[in-house]
């Protein structure tokens, strides 16, 4: 009797899906999606559980039939279709295409059609295998026409009209080792090699030919998670064997911006500034703290607010629902233009300005938000002096900033950068593909105190850790029993070595 062999999730499959979920966790759930290539339906089930609605197409009738059985047809429509000629009156906020484009001979035509199917500003999120030098028997078995190089894929996306937001190279170092063995096809059983590329493509997403021996090891998410975290350090390099790309539909892309993008090698957006859920939580926190310390003689709907370093504008927009007039400024013109196109409240304005020399008149604002921005200035003291100048007497600044003595850099997602020699910091961020060099210049608790000597400073950090609810620090909720059990004065003693500070700076 032949032993039945069943499909099992491989480490590569699990890591890719870990990255996919990391991206979609930050997307609004009211977005309409199109998924190209249903596969086993694993990712569609994730989308369904998260509340997304949309359409999925696949060239394989067998795949479509299998996936329909596991999904709610009222939320996700699954049908047979080919992206080369697929048409829809409905335009989509998101298009997903994972390990599909390499199966298509005319990939430019496929990407161009994806561009047409997206709404303006919509996002294409896709993955493809990387580096032709890694070509192997598994590519032939899977019906691939090619593997991609970063430069050629970048050029292809530009030609199709896309603007690249995020370009990850995944798999290094651990999955690269596995890939060296798997590319030979030695682990694939009972696969018919005498079929056309088209038929191989149809079968590739639903093959049940993987050898399940030792699957309890290589399909164990908990066991693999530490390896995932290590691989995350290298996703912004070009060392992996697969690419995961986020690109958006930009109707008019100036030639100068294209050149700039090529020159910068498509520097990745900081995930945090696009995280709607996370930024909204911070906005609520700011409003809560400001409500405690603001000038209570002025009603919120009459207050004038300045958000310095507004970036994506998510926080600024949220503030505009609470206060009378809100202005967001940033030196990044593209971020400001994007924020203007997304957020239209009448009491909200976005401007391109330098936070250390804004040009606003003296005493213009009741409240200034300066959250995680001071270290972006060459001379932070000039920045604090500008904040003081802009505040009305009795006005306050919500100041949030990172400590020089921090073990983990949240911006670069690497350890100990701010305390090690600058040459070593530069080497680490460049080697891991984070940036050309480490550009943040964090200050110590005492240095920041000195820079803020014009203000009356109220230290919020110890109070908020001890009593998260009062100050709206929702991220501390899961640690509330531990944090609240430690007296506030202990947190005050520890503040100089805490990773972040939140202070209220008041102008008298």
N, C-alpha and C positions, 0 to 999 in steps of 0.2 A: 504493500500500500504506500502510495506517495505521501510524504509528509507535507501537510499544508503549510505554506509560508505566508505570513501576513505582513502588511506594511507597518513599520514602526517609525516614530519620529526620530530623526537623527539629530546630533548636536548642532549641525549647521542649520537644519530646519528650525530647531527650537531657538537658536540665537537670532536668526532672522526675524522670527515672530516676536521675540522679545524686543527687538529694535522697532518693528512695525508698531507694536503696542505703545512703545515709548512715544512715538510720534502722534498716534491717533488720540492718546490720552489728553493731548493739549488742544484738540480740535473741537469746535462747537458741535453738539450732537444734532443740530437742526440742518447741518450740511447734507445735501443730496450727493450721493456718490455713484460712480460707475466703476465696477471692478472688471478688469479684462483678464480672463483666465481664472476659472473657478477653483481649479485644483480639486482637492478633497473636500473643500467647503470649510476647512478649519478657520481660515481668516474671516469668512462670512459669518460664521457662528459668533466670533468675537465682536464683529460689528453689530450684529443683531442684539447681543447681550448688552452692548453699550448704548443701544437705542438709536443707532443710525438707520436710515432708510435709503434705498437706492435700487440699482439695477446691476446684475452680473451677467456677463456674456462669456461663452466659450465655443470654440469651433467643434468640440466633441459632444455629440449627442449623449454619449455614455456619461460624461462628466455632468452635463446638465441634468440628466435624469437622476443621478445619484444625489446631487446636491439639493435638488428640489425636495427630496424626502426629509431633509433635516432642517429646513428653514420655514419660517412663517411667510407665506406668499403675500400676505397683506403688508408686510414691511419690506421684503426684498424680492424683487422679480428676477427670476433666473431664466435665461433663454439662450438659444443657439445664435451665435453671431460672430462675425469676423471683423476685427477692428480696422482692417484695410478698407472696408466699404460700409461700416456701420454708420447709420444716420439716426438722429433723434431730434425731434422738435424741442425737447427739454434739454437745457444746458445744465452742466453739473458743476458743483462747488469743488468736488474732489474726483480725481481719477486715480485708481490704484492699478498697478500692473507689475506683478512680482514674478520674476523669472519667466517672462513672456517674450520680450522684444528680441531676444537672441534667437528665437524660433522663427522669426519673420524675415523673409529674404529682403523685402523692401522696407527696412526699418524706418527710413525717413518718411515714407508715405504714412506709415502707422502713427508715428509721432505727430505728423502734421494734422492727421485726423483727430488725434487726441486734443491737440491745441484748439481745433474748431469746436469740439464738444464741450470745452470748458467755458465757464462764465469768465468775464474779465476779472482778473485777480484770483481766479480759481487755481488750485494746486494739482500738479501731477506728482504722485509719489510712486516710485518704481525701483526695482532692483534688477540687476543683470550680473552675469559672471564677468570677472575681470581678468585681463592679461592673457594674450594669446600664447604666451610661453607656458601657461598652465593648461593648455588644450590637451585633452586626453580622451580615452575611450568612452568615458561617461558623457562627454559632449556629443559624441557621435550617436551613442545609444539614445540620448535625450532628444535628438533632432535639432541640435544647435547649428546655426550658420556661422556663428562667430562668438568670440569673447571680446570684451571692450577694453580700450585704453582710456585713461582719463582725458587726455587731450582730444582724441577723436570724438569721444562722447560729448564733451563740452562743446566742440564745434558743431556737432550735429544738432544739439539742443538749441544753440543760438540760431542756426539756420532755420529752424522750425518756429522761431519766435519766442522761445522760452527765456525766462530770467532764472538763473540758478540761485536757490536759497541755501541749499545744504548738499554737500557732497561727501558721503562717508565711504570709506573703504573698510569692509568688515572681514574679520576672520583671523587676523594676525594676533598672537603667534600660534595659538593652539589648533584652530581649524585648518590652518595652512598645512600642518603636519598630517591631519586626517585626510585632507584633500589630495595630498601626494599619493596616498594609497588608493583612495576611492576613485581617482580619475582613471585608474587602470581598469575599472569595472569588475574588480575581483570579488566584490561583495554582492554583485547583482546576479540573481539566479533566474533561470528559465525565461530569458528575454529573447524574443524573436528579432534577430538582427537583419533578416532578409526582407524588411519592409521599407516603404518610402519615408522620406524625412517628414512628410505631412502626417503619416500614420504614427510615426514615433512621437511627434509633437502632441497628437491627440491622446496618446497613452501616457505621456510623461507625467501629467498631473495626477493621475489616479493609479499609477503602477502599484501593484501589491507584491513586488518581487524582492523586497529588501530582506536580508537575512536577519531574523530576530534574535539570534544568539547573543547573549550578553546585553540585550536591550535594557535590562534592569539597571545597567550602568550608564549607557550612553543616552538613554531617554529620561534620565532622572533629573528634573529641573532643579531640585534643591542641591543635588550634587554638582551640577554644572554651573550654578549661579556664581560662585567665586571666580570661575574662569571667565564668565561673561563680564564681570566687573573689570578684570584685568584687560580683556580685549577692548573694552570701552576706551582705554587710554590711547589706543592706536587707531581709532576709526577715522581720525582726521589726517592720517598719513596716506600713502598710496601703497601700503605693504600687504593689504588683504587680498583675497582672491575673488571678492565680489564687491559691487558698488550698490549703495542705497542712496538715491537722489531725490531731493525735493525741489521742484521747479514750479514757477507760477507763470500764468498767462499775462504778459505785459503787452498791451496793444501797441503802444508806441515806445520803442526802445531807441534812444538816441545813440548814434554811433560812438560818441565819446564815452557813454556808459558801458557799451560793449567792450571798448578798449580797456576801460578801467577794470571791468570784471575779469578780462583775460589777464591783465597785469597783476591783479590781486589773487589770481588762481582760484577765484570764487571762494573767498573767505566765508566761512560758515557763520550764519546768524547765531547769536547767542540764544539758545533754546529758551532761556528764562524770559526774555523780553516778549516772546510770542505766546507764552503760556497764559491763556485767558483765565483759567481757574486760579492759578498761582498769583497772577497780577491783581485779580479781583479781590483775593484774600488780603493782599497787601494794602489795597485801597481802603478796604473796610477797617483795617488796623490803623491806618493813618487817620481816617475820619474819627475813629474812637478816641485816639490819643489827642487829636486836635480839639475835640469837643470838651475834653477835660481842662485843657490849658489855654484855650483861646480867650479873647476879650469878649466876655459875655454881654457887654453893653451893645454889641453889634449883632444883629440877627444874621444867621448863616446866608440867607438869600440876598443880603446886602454886602457880603464880604467879597473881596477880590483876592484870588489865589494865583500864585505862580508856581508851576511845576518845572523845575530845572532838570534837564536831562530826561525829557518825557519819553523819548524813544518811540516805541510802538503806539503810544497814546492811550493804551488800555486803562491805565490808572487815572490819567488826566480826564478821560471821558467819564469815568465813574465819579470822580470828584465834581464834575459839572452838574451832576444830578442832585448834589447836596448843597452847593454854594452858588452865590449870585453870578460871579464872573470868574472864569478860569482861563488862564493862559498857559500853554505848554510850549517850552522852548527846547531846542536841541541843535547841535552843530551839524547833525547828519541831515542833509537836505532830503534824501530819499525817504528817511523815516518820517519826516514832517509831511512830505507829500502823501505818503501812504496813510498817515493818521488823518489828514484833511479829507481824504477820499472816503474813509470809513466812518468818521464820527462827525455828525452834522448839527449837534445842539447849537442853538442860537447864542447861548452864553459861553460858547467854547471857541477858543482861537489857538492856532498853532503857528509858531514863528521860528525861522532859522536864526538863532542867536547864540553867542558865546556866553555861558553863564558867569564868566568872570568880568565881562564888560558888555552888559545887556543894552545899554543906551536908554533904558527906562528912566523917567524922572525920579528924584529922591522921594522916599516915603510913598511908594506906589501901591504896596500890597499889605493886606492884613495878615496873610499866612503865606509862607514860602515852603515848598516841599523840596528838600535836597536829599533824596534817598539814593544811596550807593552811587554817588557821583563825584565826591571830592577828589578821589584819587585819579580822576581823568584830567586834572589840571596840573600844568607844570609848576604853578605857584598856588597851592591851595589857600594860602593866606589871602591872596588877592580875591579868591572866590568868596571866602567868608566875609571879607570887607565889603564886597559887592552885595552880599545878602543883607548885611547890616544897613547899608545905604538904602536899599530898596524897601525895607520894612518900615511900616508906620510905627510911631511911638506906641508901645504896648503890643505891637505885633509879634508873632512867633514864627520860628522856623522849625519844621519837623526835620531833624537831621538823622539819617541812618548811614553808617559807614563801617567798613571792615577794619579790623585790627591788624597791625603789622605782625603781631604774634598770633598767627592762626595756623593750625595744622593742615587745613584743607582750603585750597583756593576755589571758591564756588564759581568764579568766572571762567577760569582755565581748566577746572576740574582736575587739578593735580595737587599733590601734597607739598607743603613746606616751601613754596616758591618765594614767599616774601621774606623768609629768614635765612635763606641760603645765599651765597655769593651771586651777584647779578649774572656773571658769565655762565654759571651753572643753571640758573633760572632760564636764561635765554636758550641754552642748549636743550633743556627739557621741553620747553614749549615748542621749539622748532622741530626737535626729533619726533615728538608725538603729533606734529601737524597742527597744533593749536594756533600758532601764529609765528611770525618771523622772529619775534622777541617778546620778552615779558615786559609789558608796557605800564602796568599798574605800579603806583608808588604809594603803598599804604603807609600810614603813620601810626605811632603808638598812642595809647590812651593819653599820655602826658603831653605829647606833641600836639594832639588835637585840642586838649584843654588850653594850651598856650595860644593856639590860633583863634580860639573862641573867647579870648579874654575880654572882648567888648560886650559880650552878652551875659545875661544871667542864665546859667546853665542848669537845667533840671535833668538829672540822670534817670531815664525811664527803664533802662535795661534790667536792673535788679528787681524793680517793682513788677515789671511785666513777667519776668520769669517766675517770681513767687506767686503772682496773682494774674494768670494769663487772661482770665475772663474780663476783668475790669478794664484791661488795656487792649482787648481785642486781638491778642496774639494767638490765633487759632492753631498755629503750627505747634504750639506747646501743649495742646490739649492731651495728647496721648502720654505725655510725661507728667501730667498734673500732680499725681500722687507723690512722685519723687520730688519734683521741684517745689511744691508747696510745703513739703515736710522740712525743707531747709530754710532757716530764718532769712529774712530779707537782708539783714546786715551782713550775713555771710556772702550772699551774692554780690553785695556792694564791695566787699573786700576782694572778691574774685574778679570784679569787672575788668581790671586792666589786662587780664589774660583771656577774657571771653572773645570769641571770634568776631562778634559784631556789636556795635553800639547803637542805641537809639536814644537821642537826647532832644530836649526841647530848648531851643535858643531864643531867649526873649530879649527884645530891645526895649529899654526903658526910656 
